[in-house]
Amino acid sequence: MLYWLLVPLRKTFFFFNVFRYITVRTALAGLTALLLSLILGPWLIRFLKKRQIGQEIRAEGPQSHHAKKGTPSMGGILIIAGTVFPTLLWGNFEDIYIWLAMGAMIFFGAVGFMDDVLKVRKKRSLGLSSRQKFALQFLLAALIGLALIGLGLAKKFSLDISLPFVKSWTAYLGWFYLPWIVFILVGSSNAVNLADGLDGLAIGLTFFSATALTALTYIVGNIKWSSYLGIAYVSSAAELTVFAGALAGACLGFLWFNCHPAQLFMGDVGALSLGGTLGLIAILIKQEFLLFFVAGVFILEALSVLLQVTYFKLSGGKRVFKMAPLHHHFELMGWPEEKVVIRFWILAIVFALFSLTTLKLR
């Protein structure tokens, strides 16, 4: 919006030429998202409390978590608004990648919203059944995948897949790209959801991932940097940097209210939308494999659940961890909640930095 209003003014006032630059608008989008989240956060908390929309706690979870029952949930609405509005404010509407990213965030958030509403109505920690939730996620991911395939056939999206540590070779997937897209989107949305179990954990991890993806989108969308590093150049990814910057700012703003002791939980509306968004950004910039490094802690959390469930079934009731996901295992080992969160954040920073170093290791 402001992009279209301010940039034309450069012909009269040279200062307005600065708004042509991706870096400037990305920084402004991030700051706008942060301020918007800080301003709207208290109002949303009061609104949710007034309508008694609070968190329900799983009976089988750690006993220390039962004190959190009733904490306002569905705060993911704040993250979505804090990302979409600044993107509309500072982004270039001609870029279809921005619309895809915002659409994915809103629709994955809608699936989570349905789940959260059912939890509130039923007054229990289970909303949609696992089968229903997976079915909706698969359907949405498939629709996004079909849209990308259509763009690929129209030469507006590459159906090649890039490999880490490989400079020039890519593999053309064509229609076989569809199951890969579905796997990335469904997997990433659920991975964030599984990590959302401690105050500040999931949103902090998402902030580090979003920050790394902001850098990656800028590099991929800049022909000089992409050529220098030997990675695929994606022209439309340039404007996607604004969206990624807004996402990072919104995460930081939400963390203000979600840090221990949390005043607001993101709920599934936040977790599913964040996971789906991270996955789609990685797909659009052709760095899906790097997502496994960027979101390394989320991957570990998801793998811990998969390993625990598989081993439990095969061993007749034995466990690998005291409790899954992984953060609960360390809680039951005696680590205070804040220590688990901070140490997982440190690990996320290491993963994010490693993902960026791989760009040169080709």
N, C-alpha and C positions, 0 to 999 in steps of 0.2 A: 504493500500500500504506500508506505513512505518512500520506497524505492522509486515508484512511478511519479511521486510528487516532487521529490527533492532532486533527483538526478537531472531532469530537464532544466533546472535552475542554474546548472553549471555554466550555461551560455551567458547568463547575466552576472552571476557571482561565482568566481572560480572556486571558492571554498566548497561548494556543493559537489564538486567533482570527486571529493573524498568518498562519497556514498556509492561510487561505482565499484569500490574495492571490496572484494569478498571478505578480507580480514577485518575491515572496519565494521561491516554489517554483521559479521559473525560475533564480534565482541559486543556490539550493541544488542544483538538478539539475546546473547547470554545474560547480559546485565538486565535487560528488560524482563527476561524470564525470572531471574532471581528476585527482582523488586516486585514483580507481579505476584509471585508465590508468597513473599513475605507480607504483602499487603492483604491478599485474599485468604491466607492461611487462618488467622484468628476468626474471621467471619465464618469460614467453612467449619471450623471446630465447633463454634457456637451453634451453627445450623444443625450439625449432626447430633450434638448433645440434646438439643431441643426436641428432636424427633427420635431420640433414643436409638440411633443407628450406631451400635457398638460392636466391638469384636467378640466373637464367640471362640472359646478356647477348646482345643481337642482334649478329651478326657485322658487320652493315652500320652499326652505331651508331658514335659517336665513340670513338676508340681509348682515350681517358682513362677511359672507363666500364668497360673490361675488368677493371680492378683491383677493381671492385665485385662481381665474380662470387663467389657463395657467401654473400653477406650474407643473413641470415635474411629470408625473405619471408613473405607471407600474414599480415602484421601487421594487415591490415584486420579480422581477427577481434577484435583489441583495440578498434578503433574502434566496431564494432558492439556489443560487450558494454558498452563504456563509454558508449554512448548509450542502449541499450535498458534496462539495469538501473536507472539513475537515473530514467528516465522511468517505469518501473513503480513506483519508490520514491516519487516526488513527484507523479505525474500523477493525474488523475481518470479512472478506468477507464470511466466512463459515456460518455466522448467517443469516438465512433467514428473521428474523424480521427486520434487518437493510434494506434489499432490499425492503421489503414491505413498510416500513416507507418512504424511499426515493421515491419509485414508487408512493405512494399515494400523497406525496407532489408535485411531478412533474405533475401528471395527474390532480389533483384538480387545480393546478396552470395553467394548459393548458386551463381548462374551463374558468378561470378568464381572461387569456390572450386573448381568443376569444372575451370575453365581452369587454375588454379594447380596443382592436383593432377596434371593431365596433363603440365604443364611439368616437374614434379619427377620424374615417372615416366619421361618421355622424355629428361630431361636436355637440354632445348633451350628456346629462348625462345618457341616456339609450342606452345600447348596445344590448345584448341579451334580449328578452322578459323574464318576470318572468317564464312563462311556459317553454320556451326553456332552461333556466338556471337550473330550478328544474329538468327537464327531464334528462339533462346531468349529474347532480349531483346524481340523483337516479340511473342512469345507472352505473356510476362509482362506487358508494357505493355498488350496488348489485354485481358487478364483484369482488370487494374486499371481500365482504361477502362470495361469492361462493368460492373464493380462501381459505378463512379462514375455511369454512366448510370442504373443501377438506383436508386441513391440519389437521383438527380435526378428520376426519374419518381415517386419516393416523397416528393418535396419536402424531402429532407434534404441536397441538394446543388444548387447553382444551375448550370443548363446555359447560362447567359449567359456571355459573354466580355467582360471589361473591357479598355478601350483606354487606353494611357498618354496623359496630357495632356488627356483628355476627362473631364469631371466627372460627368455624369449618364447619358450614352447608353451602353447595352450592347446586344450582339447575341445573340439566342437562337439556339443552334446545334442543340439537340436531339441526335439521333443523329450529326450531323456533328461533334459534339464528340469522338467516338471517335478519328478519325485525328489530330486535333490533340493529344490526350492521348498517343497512341502516339509521335508526332513529338517531343514535349517530353521524354518519359521516355527514349526510345532515344537521342535526340540529347544530352541532358545526361549520361547515363551514359557514353557514348563520349567526350564532350568532356573529362570528368575523367580518363578512362583515357589519352587522348592527352597530357594535361599531366603525367602521372606519369612524368617522365623524369629529374628532378634531385632531389638531396637536399633535402627540405623544400618543394619547389615546390608540388605538388598539394595537400598537406595544409594549407599556409599559405594558399593561395588559397581552399580550402574553408572554412577558419576565418573569413576575412573575409566570404565569401558567407553562411555560416551565421549570423554575427553580424548582418549586414544583414537576413536573413530573420527572425531572432528579433525585431528591432525591427518589421518589417513585420507579422508575425503578431500581435504585441501590439496594434499600431494597428488592424489589420483586425478583431480580435476585441473591440475596445473601442468601444462605440457612440458615446461622446462624441468620441473622436479620429477615428473614421471619418466621423462626421457633419461635424465641423469641417473635415476635409480633403476632403470630398466624394468618398470612395471607398466601394466596396461593403462593407457590414458583414456579417461572417461570424461568427455567434455561436460556432460550434464551433471557430473558429480560436484562441480564447482559450487553451484547454488545449494546443493545438499549440505554443504559445510555450514550454511546459515542455520538449517534445521538442526544439525547435530550440535551446534553451539548452543542453540536455544534449549535443546534437551539437557545438556550438561548444566546450564544455568537453572533450569527447573528442578533438576535433581538436587542441586545444592540448596535451593530455596526450601524444598520439601524436607531436606535433612535437618533444617533448623527446628522443625516441629517433630521430627521422627527420631531424633537422637535420644539416648536414654536419660530419664524415663520418658518414653514416647507420649506425646500429646495427641498424635494422629497416626493411624496405620494406613498404608496404601491400599490394602485389600486386593482382591484379584483384579479389580478394574485397573489397578496400577501395575501389578506384577505381570499380568498377561500382555498388557499394552507395551510395557517397557521391553519385555523379552522379544515380542514380535517385531518391535521397532529396531532393536539392535540387530536382529537377524536380517531384516530387510535392507538396512544400510549396508551391511557387509555384502549382501547379494548385489546391490546396485553398483557398488564400487569394485566388484569382481574380486573381493578379498574374503570369501567365505571360509577358507582354510585358516586365515589369520584370526577369524572370530574365535577359534578354539584356543588361541593364545590371549587375545584381548579379553575374552570372558572366561579365562582359565578357572577362576574360583567357582563360577557358576557351573562349569563342566564337572569339577570335582564334587560339588554338591549333588548334581544329578547322578553321577557315577556311583556315589556312595549309596544312594537309594536303590539303584539298579543292582548293585552288588549285594546289598543287604537282603533285598527281596529274593533274588535268585538263590543265594546261599541258604537262606531260611527254608525255601521250598525243597532244595536238593538235599539238605542235611537233616531234614525232619524237625526243624525248630531251632537250630543253632544260629548264632548271630556273629557277624564280623565286627560290628560296632555296637556300642552300648545302646545307641539309638541313631537312626538316620532321619533327616539329612545330617551331614557331617558336623555341623555346628552344634547340634544337640549332643553328639558324642563327647565333644570337649566340655560342654556344660556339665554333663554327668561325671566327667573326670575331675570336676571341682574348679574349673576355670570360671571366674566371674564373667557375667554376660559382656561387660565392657571390654574385658581382655580378649574374649573370643572375637568380638567385632573389630577391634583395632588390629589384631594380628591378621585377620582375614583381609582387612583393608591393605595392610602392608604387602601381603601376598599378591593382592590385586594390582598394586602399583608395580611390583616386580614383573608380573605377567604383561601389563600394559607396556612397560619399557622394553621388555623382550620382544614384544610384537613389533615395535617400531624399529628395533635393531635388525630384525630379519629382512627389512627392506634393502639393507646394504649387503646382506649376506647372500648374494645371488651369483 
